[in-house]
Amino acid sequence: MILAETQNVILPALPDLLWGSVCFLIIVIAVMKFAWPKFSALLDERGEKIQAGLDAAEEARAEVASEREKIEVEIREAELEAGRIRQRAQDNADEIRSRAREEAKVEAERTVAVAQSRIAADREAAVRVLRGDVGDLAVKLANRIVGEQVRLNPEVNQGVVDSFLDELEQTEGSKSATPAGGQGA
C-alpha cells in the first residue's frame, strides 16, 4: 500500500514528464516545420477557391440582377408599345366606323332623295293620267246626266276639268291637314 501512496495518479513521475515534454516539443517542431506550411498552403488555396467562388457567385448575381432589370424595362416598353398599338387600332376602328356611318348616311340620303324624286315624278304622271281620265269620265257623265252632248270644244272641257280637280285637291289638302281625330282646331 505504500507504493500506491507515493505514486500520483494525475501527475506522472518527473523523468516521464521530462521525456514526454521533449518528445511533444520535437513533434510540435516537426509539424510546424514540415506539415504546417503544407497544411497552411492547402487552407489558403481552399480559401482562395472559396473566395473565387463567392466572387463569381456575386458577379453572377449582379449580372442576373442587371439582366432582370433590362428584361423588366423591355417588358414595360413592350407593354407601352402594345398599349399604343391597341390605341391606334381602336382609333382606326372608330374612324372606320365613323366613315362607314357617314357613307351610309350619305347613301341613305341619296336613296331617299332618288326615291322622293321618283315618287314625285310618278305622282305627277299619275295626276296627268288621272286628270285626263277624270276629265273624260266627267264629260261622259255630264253627257249622260244632261242627256245631250256638251258642245264645248276640248280646250274648254279641259279647263273645266282642271278647275274641278284643283278644287278637289284643295279640299283633299284641307282634310289631310286636320288632326287624326277628324276635328279641326
C-alpha positions in Angstrom: 0.0 0.0 0.0 2.9 2.3 0.5 3.7 2.1 -3.2 0.2 3.3 -4.1 0.6 6.2 -1.7 3.8 7.5 -3.3 2.6 7.4 -6.9 0.4 10.3 -8.1 -2.3 9.2 -10.4 -2.7 12.5 -12.1 0.9 13.7 -12.4 3.5 11.2 -13.8 6.9 10.8 -12.5 9.4 13.6 -13.3 11.6 11.7 -15.8 8.5 10.5 -17.7 7.2 14.1 -17.7 10.5 15.4 -19.0 10.9 12.8 -21.7 7.2 13.2 -22.7 7.6 17.0 -22.9 10.7 16.7 -25.0 9.0 14.3 -27.4 6.0 16.6 -27.6 8.2 19.6 -28.4 10.0 17.6 -31.1 6.7 16.5 -32.7 5.4 20.1 -32.5 8.5 21.5 -34.1 8.5 18.8 -36.8 4.8 19.5 -37.5 5.4 23.3 -37.6 8.4 22.9 -39.9 7.2 20.3 -42.3 3.4 19.7 -42.1 2.1 23.1 -41.1 3.3 25.0 -44.2 1.7 22.4 -46.5 -1.5 22.4 -44.4 -1.5 26.2 -44.4 -1.0 26.3 -48.1 -3.9 23.9 -48.6 -6.1 26.0 -46.4 -5.0 29.2 -48.2 -5.6 27.6 -51.6 -9.0 26.3 -50.4 -9.9 29.7 -49.0 -8.9 31.3 -52.3 -11.1 28.9 -54.2 -14.0 29.6 -51.9 -13.4 33.3 -52.2 -13.2 33.0 -56.0 -16.5 31.0 -56.0 -18.1 33.7 -53.8 -16.9 36.4 -56.1 -18.1 34.5 -59.2 -21.5 34.0 -57.4 -21.7 37.7 -56.5 -20.8 38.6 -60.1 -23.4 36.2 -61.5 -26.0 37.6 -59.1 -25.2 41.1 -60.2 -25.3 40.1 -63.8 -28.7 38.3 -63.2 -30.0 41.4 -61.4 -28.8 43.6 -64.3 -30.4 41.2 -66.9 -33.6 41.1 -64.8 -33.7 44.9 -64.8 -33.1 45.0 -68.6 -35.9 42.4 -69.1 -38.3 44.4 -66.9 -37.5 47.6 -68.8 -38.1 45.7 -72.1 -41.4 44.3 -70.7 -42.5 47.7 -69.7 -41.6 49.1 -73.1 -43.4 46.2 -74.8 -46.5 46.8 -72.7 -46.4 50.5 -73.6 -46.0 49.7 -77.3 -48.8 47.2 -77.1 -51.0 49.9 -75.5 -50.1 52.3 -78.2 -50.9 49.7 -80.9 -54.2 48.9 -79.2 -55.0 52.6 -79.1 -54.1 53.1 -82.7 -56.2 50.1 -83.6 -59.1 51.5 -81.6 -58.7 54.9 -83.2 -58.6 53.3 -86.7 -61.7 51.2 -85.9 -63.5 54.3 -84.6 -62.5 56.2 -87.7 -63.6 53.4 -90.0 -67.0 53.1 -88.1 -67.4 56.9 -88.4 -66.6 56.9 -92.1 -69.0 53.9 -92.7 -71.7 55.8 -90.8 -71.2 58.9 -92.8 -71.1 57.0 -96.1 -74.3 55.1 -95.1 -75.9 58.3 -94.1 -75.0 60.0 -97.4 -76.1 56.9 -99.3 -79.4 56.8 -97.4 -80.0 60.5 -98.1 -79.2 59.9 -101.7 -81.5 56.9 -101.9 -84.3 58.9 -100.1 -83.8 61.8 -102.5 -83.9 59.5 -105.5 -87.0 57.7 -104.1 -88.7 61.0 -103.4 -87.9 62.3 -106.9 -89.3 59.1 -108.4 -92.3 59.3 -106.2 -92.9 62.9 -107.2 -92.4 62.0 -110.9 -94.7 59.0 -110.6 -97.3 61.2 -108.8 -97.1 63.9 -111.5 -97.5 61.2 -114.2 -100.4 59.7 -112.3 -102.0 63.1 -111.8 -101.7 63.8 -115.5 -103.2 60.5 -116.5 -105.9 60.8 -113.9 -106.7 64.3 -114.9 -107.2 63.1 -118.5 -109.2 60.1 -117.4 -111.3 62.0 -114.9 -112.0 64.7 -117.5 -113.2 62.2 -120.0 -115.3 60.5 -117.4 -116.7 63.8 -116.2 -117.7 64.8 -119.8 -119.2 61.3 -120.4 -121.1 61.5 -117.1 -122.3 65.0 -117.8 -123.5 63.8 -121.2 -125.4 61.0 -119.7 -126.9 63.1 -116.9 -127.8 66.0 -119.1 -128.9 63.8 -121.9 -127.4 65.9 -124.5 -124.0 66.3 -125.8 -121.9 69.0 -124.4 -120.8 71.0 -127.3 -117.8 72.6 -125.8 -114.5 72.5 -127.5 -111.9 70.1 -125.9 -109.8 73.1 -124.6 -112.8 74.4 -122.7 -113.6 70.9 -121.5 -110.0 70.5 -120.2 -110.2 73.9 -118.4 -113.4 73.0 -116.6 -111.9 69.6 -115.6 -108.7 71.2 -114.4 -110.5 73.8 -112.2 -112.7 71.0 -110.8 -109.6 68.9 -110.0 -107.9 71.9 -108.4 -110.9 72.3 -106.1 -110.7 68.6 -105.2 -107.1 68.9 -104.4 -107.7 71.9 -102.1 -110.5 70.1 -100.3 -108.3 67.0 -100.1 -105.4 69.1 -98.7 -107.6 70.6 -96.1 -108.8 67.2 -95.0 -105.3 65.8 -94.6 -104.3 68.9 -92.6 -106.9 68.1 -89.9 -105.7 66.1 -86.9 -106.2 62.4 -86.7 -109.4 62.8 -84.6 -111.1 64.3 -87.6 -111.8 67.6 -85.7 -110.3 70.9 -86.9 -108.6 73.2 -84.4 
